[in-house]
Amino acid sequence: NVVDMIIAQCTVTKEKRYTPYICCFSEADDLLSQWRGYGDDGKGVAIGFDFNKSGQLVEKADLSQKKEVPFVTKIVYSDIENVQSARTVFHNMFPYLAVSGNRYKDEYDLGIWQAAVSAIKLKHYGFQEEKEQRIVWLDEENKLNEENLVLTEKFRINQGRITRYFEFELDIKNAIKEIVLGPKCRMKKDDRELQLFLRYNDLAHINIRESN
C-alpha cells in the first residue's frame, strides 16, 4: 500500500544518504562494570576529556539544523518497545512525500537527518548506568567538509571484517583533564616512569588519581 511504499522510500533514502561514525564515552569515571568491560578488567586507565578544549569543532546536538561537523550528544535510555519519540520524527516526514515537486525537499532532507540522529541517541535502559555520551559524525554521501574539519580516513580489521573509520584529532594537551588508574592497575600515581611519561608528552599538569 501507499504507507509501505513511503516507508520503503524513506528507509532507502536514509541508508543512501548517511553513514554514522560514532565514538562512545562515559560520564561514569570509576564504575566497576565499565572497568570490567572496557578497562582491561580493571588493569587499564580511564582518560577524562574536556571537549570544550579539544582543539576541534565539536558541537552539541541540535535537531533544528543539520550538522556537517562531529557533534556531542547524550544517550537517551528507554524501553526498546517504547521508542515512539524517535519514530515520530520519522513519520512526520510522510506528508512531504505526498506533495509533488521539490517544495519540501529541504524539510525532507532535514527530517532524514533528524531520524538518523534520533536513532543514534537511543539505547536500552539496561545500559543506563554507563551514562554514555557520543561524538557523532554523519557522513553524507561520503563528502568531507574540509573547510571546518579534516578527518583522516583509515581501515582496520574488526572481527574478521574490514571496517572504515576516521581519525578525529584532539589537542591532547588541553583536551585531557584527568587520568584515573584502574582498580587492578599496577601503576601508582607517583610512579617515576608514569611521571616521566607525562612530562615527555607535555601532560605533567594532568590530575592523576587512583580508582576507589
HUVENPE-V759711 format. One line per field, one symbol per residue. psi: psi as a letter, one per 40 degrees, with the letter a starting at -180 (. if undefined). A space follows every 10 residues. Layout:
psi: ???
This chain:
psi: addddddddd dddddddhhh hhhiiiegeg hddddddeff feeaihhhih eefeeighii hheeiiheii ihiihhhihd effddddddd deeddddehi afdfdddddd dddddddddd eiiieeeded fiiihhhhhh ffhhgeddhh hhhiiihhfe ihhhihhhhi gddddhdihh hideheiide hddddddddd effdehhhii i.
